[in-house]
């Protein structure tokens, strides 16, 4: 699967990652799907680096979903820290 296939696959994986990790995301569903694309690419590259599949094999579904969930969790932690306001 080429890079374009991973992007399309990442849109689906992003939606599934949102279902796995329900809650409010800063940025909404569009940002979640973009994070799914990043996670799918990350999972695909990591799976190839670990030798789970070759460069011409389809990216593993679970590896892509795991990558998307990890990227979404990191994004939530990073965005959650900057939202605190100081009131006096």
C-alpha positions as CSV (number, residue, x, y, z in Angstrom):
1,X,0.0,0.0,0.0
2,X,1.4,3.4,-1.0
3,X,1.4,6.6,1.0
4,X,-2.0,7.6,-0.5
5,X,-3.5,4.3,0.6
6,X,-2.2,4.9,4.1
7,X,-3.8,8.4,4.1
8,X,-7.2,7.0,3.1
9,X,-6.8,4.1,5.6
10,X,-5.8,6.7,8.2
11,X,-9.1,8.5,7.9
12,X,-10.9,5.3,8.8
13,X,-8.5,4.5,11.5
14,X,-8.9,8.0,12.9
15,X,-12.6,7.5,13.2
16,X,-12.1,4.1,14.9
17,X,-9.5,5.7,17.3
18,X,-12.2,8.2,18.3
19,X,-14.5,5.4,19.1
20,X,-11.9,3.6,21.1
21,X,-11.0,6.8,23.1
22,X,-14.3,8.6,23.5
23,X,-14.3,12.1,24.9
24,X,-13.9,15.7,23.9
25,X,-11.0,16.4,21.6
26,X,-9.6,19.9,21.1
27,X,-10.2,20.5,17.4
28,X,-13.1,18.1,16.8
29,X,-13.5,15.2,14.4
30,X,-11.4,16.7,11.6
31,X,-8.3,17.0,13.9
32,X,-9.0,13.4,15.2
33,X,-9.0,12.1,11.6
34,X,-5.8,13.9,10.8
35,X,-4.3,12.4,13.9
36,X,-5.5,9.0,12.6
37,X,-3.6,9.6,9.4
38,X,-0.5,10.4,11.3
39,X,-1.0,7.4,13.5
40,X,-1.6,5.1,10.6
41,X,1.6,6.3,8.9
42,X,3.5,6.0,12.1
43,X,2.1,2.5,12.7
44,X,2.9,1.5,9.1
45,X,6.5,2.7,9.2
46,X,7.0,1.2,12.7
47,X,5.6,-2.2,11.5
48,X,7.9,-2.2,8.6
49,X,10.9,-1.2,10.7
50,X,10.1,-4.1,13.1
51,X,9.8,-6.5,10.2
52,X,6.1,-7.3,10.8
53,X,5.5,-6.8,7.1
54,X,7.4,-5.7,4.0
55,X,7.3,-2.4,2.1
56,X,4.7,-3.7,-0.5
57,X,2.4,-5.3,2.1
58,X,-0.7,-3.7,3.5
59,X,-0.2,-1.9,6.8
60,X,-1.5,-3.9,9.7
61,X,-4.9,-2.9,10.9
62,X,-4.0,-3.2,14.6
63,X,-0.7,-1.5,14.2
64,X,-2.3,1.4,12.5
65,X,-5.0,1.6,15.2
66,X,-2.5,1.4,17.9
67,X,-0.5,4.2,16.3
68,X,-3.6,6.4,16.0
69,X,-4.6,5.8,19.6
70,X,-1.1,6.7,20.8
71,X,-1.0,9.8,18.7
72,X,-4.4,10.8,19.9
73,X,-3.5,10.2,23.6
74,X,-0.3,12.3,23.2
75,X,-2.3,15.1,21.5
76,X,-4.9,15.1,24.3
77,X,-2.1,15.3,27.0
78,X,-0.3,18.1,25.1
79,X,-3.5,20.2,24.5
80,X,-4.9,19.6,28.0
81,X,-1.9,21.2,29.7
82,X,-2.3,24.5,27.8
83,X,-5.9,25.0,28.6
84,X,-5.6,26.1,32.2
85,X,-6.5,29.6,33.0
86,X,-5.5,31.6,36.1
87,X,-8.4,33.5,37.8
88,X,-7.9,36.0,40.5
